[in-house]
Amino acid sequence: MSDYDLIVIGGGASGFFAAITCAEVSPTPRRILILEKAPEVLQKVKISGGGRCNVTHDCHDPRLFVSHYPRGQKTLPGPLHRWNAADMINWLADKGVALKVEADGRIFPITDDSQTIIDCFHAAARDAGIEIRCRQEVSDVTFRDDHFSLELKSGEVLTCSNLLVATGGIRNPSGKKFAETFGHTTQDAAPSLFTFKITDPRIEGLAGISVPLGKATVSGTKFEEMGPILITHWGLSGPGILKVSAWGARELYEMNYRFQAVINWVAKETEDEVQRHLSSLRTNHGKQSIFANPQFSIPTRLWKRLCEAAEISPDTKWGNLSRVQLNALKGQLTSCEFQVEGKSMNKDEFVTCGGVNLKEVNFKTMESKLQPCLFFAGEVLDIDGVTGGFNFQSAWTTGRIVGETIGSRD
């Protein structure tokens, strides 16, 4: 007889939720253990969303929801029909956790504190009798005589009937090792959400300034995304940039993060509309100072830098703007070119693409097609979403299916 019905390697979002689900749906008590090599479980939940925890996204149609996954679109529709954002919201509500939807669709606990989610999970695990052991690193896993044997770094050996690998991104070598032990192939890791490292006088010293809707394009590629764009100490960030980094993760990795990015700071307007507006200002407001009258809701300090880049002097009036300067300003507004010199990982969203080959996993059960009773959930799979709560939802969904599968078996 095994020591446990289920051992979860990894105390993150997907593993924790799988363990809780297994205990809650099972008609009989289950012996469940979560092993975490770090000092605490749910560490990523704690720091995500700036410490607020972006639980999921306000989109309840699986067909639309999957459009936010650069990798996983083809495999996630079925799982999301079984457990989607609405299901997760209702589950948390049943546990007494109130959520709120922000204007951009992101969903957070109403407390704006990730500890609310962590406390909820700990309470659910405690009520279900789930054992949690931190600072426990698994060094080796084998399968024989219908059970798994896990050797810990301490030398202790544990056995279980079902094993869930939920170690997080494949950059964690243990997840890759355990998957490959049982014949699985893995896609190498590459950062999926990162900011663009840029040194350029147009944005130097403007950290914290943002535009509500810009468009970011990687020159020479199909990668183009819209969203808020934020100037940081090291370059450009914000959802518009992070979405481009997600969709282009593998290609930008191959470029060694050296490429040209084109930013449209006024994505609500067409180029023709920008041209007409600037021409109208020159004709109808000729005595007004260009520097003192920012347009298109561009923050004043950024507007001045873009004017300088268009070779417009601080004392120039709209009426004195030459056609060459007007076209140069339009170019700075709609197609501002920056040389990207590297990446900076977003401290809250350290997501990677890469992981276990999705074709080797049964997404009706999240069970390995190569090794019975071996399961995968969360970021160890080659699934990743853009920023906005999508990565957590794939963790909840895949973890839920694991828990339901094991919990319903005899």
C-alpha atoms as one frame of an Amber mdcrd trajectory, in Angstrom:
protein
   0.000   0.000   0.000   1.280   3.469  -0.930   1.922   6.157   1.643  -0.366
   8.572  -0.246  -3.161   8.524  -2.808  -1.687  11.669  -4.371   1.621  13.478
  -4.051   1.941  16.888  -5.660   5.448  18.066  -6.529   5.188  21.843  -6.342
   3.191  24.030  -3.985   2.100  26.624  -6.513  -1.318  27.605  -7.845  -2.042
  24.554  -9.998  -0.675  21.956  -7.601  -2.420  23.448  -4.590  -5.745  23.702
  -6.379  -5.448  20.142  -7.705  -4.874  18.821  -4.185  -7.833  20.741  -2.756
 -10.096  19.637  -5.612  -9.099  15.998  -5.245  -9.981  16.070  -1.559 -13.243
  17.954  -2.043 -14.697  15.836  -4.874 -13.613  12.437  -3.560 -16.406  10.401
  -1.953 -13.908   8.938   0.505 -10.998  10.534   2.416  -7.768  10.765   0.421
  -4.221  10.886   1.670  -2.726  13.878  -0.119   0.699  15.480   0.241   2.088
  18.668  -1.279   5.887  18.861  -1.472   7.477  22.281  -1.947  11.226  22.826
  -2.018  10.950  26.516  -1.123  10.345  27.746   2.450   6.710  28.633   1.620
   3.984  27.499  -0.764   2.081  29.794  -3.157   4.976  32.224  -3.460   4.041
  33.303  -6.983   0.466  33.924  -5.900   1.823  36.158  -3.159   3.788  38.508
  -5.402   1.663  38.423  -8.546  -0.160  41.530  -9.669   2.002  43.742  -7.515
   0.968  41.758  -4.456  -2.735  41.904  -5.326  -3.040  38.571  -7.239  -4.720
  38.863 -10.642  -6.900  35.772 -10.092  -8.410  35.505 -13.570  -9.950  37.588
 -16.366 -13.517  38.728 -16.977 -14.181  36.595 -20.038 -16.543  33.651 -19.726
 -16.527  32.374 -23.314 -13.822  29.680 -23.710 -13.548  30.427 -27.427 -12.577
  34.019 -26.679 -10.551  33.146 -23.610  -8.172  30.849 -25.525  -7.295  33.665
 -27.944  -5.109  35.065 -25.154  -2.726  32.081 -25.136   0.220  32.195 -27.549
   0.759  28.525 -26.700  -2.151  26.314 -25.673  -4.937  27.681 -27.868  -5.755
  24.348 -29.488  -5.722  22.281 -26.292  -7.440  24.598 -23.791 -10.993  25.009
 -25.180 -12.155  21.651 -23.786 -10.650  22.162 -20.332 -12.032  25.714 -20.169
 -15.525  24.448 -20.910 -15.163  22.300 -17.786 -13.626  24.940 -15.515 -13.500
  28.562 -16.593 -13.245  32.023 -15.043 -16.863  31.983 -13.847 -16.322  28.638
 -12.114 -13.248  29.937 -10.335 -15.063  33.109  -9.281 -17.935  31.053  -7.873
 -15.583  28.670  -6.068 -13.837  31.564  -4.356 -17.182  33.179  -3.531 -18.277
  29.968  -1.840 -15.135  30.226   0.284 -16.013  33.772   1.260 -13.594  35.557
  -1.085 -15.127  38.617  -2.780 -13.602  39.693  -6.082 -13.741  42.836  -8.218
 -13.430  43.403 -11.957 -11.236  46.285 -13.090 -11.807  48.327 -16.245  -9.380
  46.247 -18.304 -11.045  42.959 -17.313  -8.510  41.865 -14.712 -10.032  40.335
 -11.590  -8.577  40.826  -8.096  -9.703  40.101  -4.549 -11.643  43.088  -3.272
  -9.039  43.447  -0.532  -6.321  44.149  -3.139  -4.180  41.713  -1.166  -2.924
  38.364  -2.480  -2.801  37.101   1.102  -6.601  36.810   0.878  -6.218  34.096
  -1.779  -3.384  32.390   0.085  -5.371  32.309   3.335  -8.360  30.857   1.472
  -6.258  28.059  -0.021  -4.587  27.251   3.263  -7.960  27.050   5.003  -9.357
  24.780   2.279  -6.304  22.523   2.454  -6.499  22.375   6.225 -10.208  21.512
   6.149  -9.486  18.762   3.609  -6.704  17.256   5.708  -4.024  17.874   3.092
  -0.452  17.563   4.309   1.983  20.289   3.264   5.735  19.952   3.611   8.056
  22.795   2.648  11.825  22.690   2.132  11.364  19.226   0.649  13.190  18.704
  -2.630  12.531  15.591  -4.701  15.745  14.206  -6.192  14.417  11.141  -8.022
  11.142   9.518  -9.078  10.580   5.915 -10.195   7.516   3.770 -10.913   7.148
   0.082 -10.163   4.573  -2.299  -8.722   1.736   0.142  -9.441   3.116   3.011
  -7.397   5.574   5.879  -7.606   8.594   6.110  -5.321   9.922   9.581  -4.594
  13.361   9.957  -3.097  13.822  13.246  -1.287  17.117  15.067  -1.081  17.142
  14.201   2.606  17.180  10.501   1.692  13.596   9.855   2.744  11.500   7.784
   0.328   7.759   8.338  -0.126   5.295   6.376  -2.253   2.023   7.302  -3.932
  -0.588   5.887  -6.271  -0.900   9.128  -8.274   1.740  11.761  -8.934   1.217
  15.336 -10.094   4.164  17.308 -11.433   3.314  20.989 -10.937   6.766  22.491
 -10.576   6.083  25.668 -12.531   7.921  26.885 -15.625  10.227  24.450 -17.367
  13.185  26.667 -16.515  12.890  24.784 -13.225  15.080  21.760 -14.101  13.206
  19.366 -11.831  10.005  19.516 -13.871  11.919  18.797 -17.045  13.801  15.957
 -15.350  10.707  14.237 -13.973   8.842  14.518 -17.286  11.739  13.137 -19.282
  12.210  10.314 -16.773   8.938   8.905 -18.070   9.713   9.466 -21.736   8.167
  12.898 -22.236   9.671  15.461 -24.564   9.896  19.089 -23.494  10.180  22.402
 -25.280  13.023  24.517 -23.909  12.086  27.493 -21.785  12.092  31.075 -22.999
  10.797  34.151 -21.165   7.252  34.906 -22.270   6.440  38.154 -20.475   9.222
  40.689 -20.376   9.843  44.379 -20.907  11.987  45.966 -23.594  15.355  47.314
 -22.523  15.889  50.574 -24.400  18.343  53.445 -24.015  16.991  56.460 -25.873
  16.953  60.200 -25.112  13.252  60.407 -25.988  12.298  58.375 -22.911  15.278
  58.923 -20.612  14.178  60.185 -17.197  10.479  59.675 -17.945   9.947  56.527
 -15.840   6.340  56.231 -14.713   4.816  58.053 -17.672   2.310  56.016 -19.682
  -0.179  56.271 -22.525  -3.557  54.519 -22.119  -3.632  52.955 -25.577  -0.580
  52.486 -27.751   0.502  49.955 -30.321   3.796  48.069 -30.223   5.206  46.366
 -33.314   8.377  44.316 -33.814   9.832  45.429 -37.140  10.031  42.748 -39.803
   7.646  40.394 -37.989   3.903  39.787 -37.650   3.989  40.694 -33.951   1.834
  43.726 -33.198  -0.267  44.391 -30.097  -2.262  47.236 -28.596  -2.601  48.268
 -24.969  -1.278  50.690 -22.356   2.440  51.428 -22.741   4.543  52.409 -19.759
   7.952  54.066 -19.732  10.243  52.543 -17.100  13.752  53.139 -15.804  15.052
  50.517 -18.236  12.847  51.049 -21.284   9.259  50.209 -22.180   6.701  48.011
 -20.444   2.959  47.860 -19.862   0.365  45.451 -21.291   0.990  46.528 -24.895
   4.658  45.565 -24.619   4.060  42.437 -22.533   1.553  41.071 -25.032   4.056
  41.462 -27.870   6.712  39.739 -25.760   4.357  36.807 -25.139   3.358  36.226
 -28.745   6.912  36.679 -29.971   8.629  34.845 -27.101  10.451  32.188 -29.124
  11.347  34.446 -32.062  12.605  37.287 -29.851  14.651  34.760 -27.893  16.253
  33.650 -31.162  17.005  37.311 -31.947  18.833  37.513 -28.607  16.451  40.363
 -27.774  18.115  42.692 -30.270  15.507  44.154 -32.613  13.684  47.306 -33.632
  10.375  48.130 -31.979   7.936  50.640 -33.441   5.603  52.428 -31.029   2.413
  54.201 -32.007   1.634  56.452 -29.053  -1.782  57.444 -30.478  -3.257  54.110
 -31.492  -6.831  55.425 -31.274  -6.140  57.614 -34.291  -5.284  56.716 -37.885
  -2.265  58.325 -39.526  -4.578  60.372 -41.721  -6.473  61.607 -38.658  -3.212
  62.606 -36.978  -2.108  64.400 -40.159  -5.401  66.315 -40.430  -5.374  67.250
 -36.749  -1.831  68.614 -36.852  -2.598  70.525 -40.073  -5.710  72.001 -38.461
  -3.680  73.214 -35.483  -1.218  74.886 -37.828  -4.062  76.621 -39.684  -6.448
  77.479 -36.852  -4.248  77.852 -33.778  -1.152  79.368 -35.297  -0.267  81.567
 -32.317  -0.277  78.766 -29.760   2.979  77.249 -28.510   3.455  73.663 -29.687
   5.355  72.630 -26.567   2.720  74.106 -24.267  -0.187  72.356 -25.988   0.201
  68.563 -25.915  -2.214  66.737 -28.200  -3.889  63.292 -28.272  -3.693  63.049
 -24.443   0.084  62.548 -24.643   1.693  63.388 -21.262   3.386  66.781 -21.398
   6.974  65.621 -20.802   6.722  62.882 -23.423   5.090  65.313 -25.865   8.034
  67.711 -25.490  10.538  64.901 -26.141   8.695  63.821 -29.281   8.627  67.437
 -30.483  12.378  67.717 -29.885  12.923  64.476 -31.823  10.973  66.067 -34.701
  13.474  68.974 -34.536  10.893  71.443 -33.250  12.316  74.102 -30.920  10.592
  75.017 -27.622   9.533  78.475 -28.853   7.899  77.306 -32.091   4.247  78.241
 -32.672   1.819  76.023 -34.565   1.649  78.593 -37.346   5.418  78.405 -37.874
   5.528  74.618 -38.126   7.019  73.582 -41.448   5.573  70.692 -43.457   8.781
  68.745 -42.844   8.437  69.256 -39.089   4.747  68.352 -39.188   5.493  65.069
 -40.951   8.358  64.370 -38.543   6.063  64.943 -35.543   3.419  62.676 -37.074
   6.126  60.031 -37.461   7.187  60.351 -33.823   3.573  59.975 -32.725   2.548
  57.081 -34.958   5.740  55.201 -35.788   8.344  55.968 -33.161  11.297  53.627
 -33.717  13.360  52.284 -30.821  16.300  49.913 -30.790  15.725  47.180 -28.219
  18.976  46.088 -26.573  17.735  43.288 -24.331  14.960  42.340 -21.946  14.074
  42.957 -18.342  11.852  40.423 -16.639   8.684  41.886 -15.198   8.986  41.277
 -11.455   5.310  40.329 -11.108   4.893  38.233 -14.246   7.894  35.929 -14.624
   6.167  33.617 -17.071   7.997  31.359 -19.503   6.922  29.502 -22.583   8.144
  25.944 -23.012   7.336  22.783 -21.124   5.913  19.319 -21.546   4.780  18.510
 -25.082   1.005  18.964 -25.099   0.468  16.082 -27.524   1.734  13.712 -24.832
  -0.952  14.699 -22.309  -4.643  13.730 -22.267  -6.410  17.049 -21.680  -9.623
  15.340 -20.595  -7.782  14.096 -17.509  -4.387  15.906 -17.576  -2.838  12.432
 -17.351   0.303  11.433 -19.188  -0.292   9.379 -22.318   3.020   7.641 -21.648
   2.788   6.811 -17.940  -0.483   5.935 -16.183  -1.281   7.882 -12.997   1.271
  10.589 -13.831  -0.293  14.048 -14.221   0.833  17.525 -15.240  -0.721  20.920
 -14.456   0.158  24.581 -14.689   3.191  26.161 -16.233   5.203  22.927 -16.460
   3.085  22.367 -19.586   3.911  24.224 -22.788   1.071  26.683 -22.164   1.370
  30.380 -21.455  -0.969  33.338 -21.651  -0.614  37.060 -21.995  -0.784  39.299
 -18.958  -4.176  39.836 -17.347  -4.990  36.735 -15.282  -4.792  34.181 -18.074
  -1.831  32.263 -16.687  -3.529  31.800 -13.338  -6.705  30.617 -15.041  -4.838
  27.910 -16.968  -3.293  26.860 -13.642  -6.718  26.675 -11.958  -8.246  24.844
 -14.925  -5.565  22.193 -15.380  -5.239  21.713 -11.625  -8.998  21.331 -11.269
  -9.126  18.615 -13.931  -6.304  16.691 -12.246  -8.121  16.848  -8.924 -11.444
  15.768 -10.421  -9.815  12.889 -12.279  -8.011  11.430  -9.286 -10.779  12.229
  -6.827 -13.375  10.335  -8.894 -11.290   7.178  -9.289 -11.737   4.184  -7.037
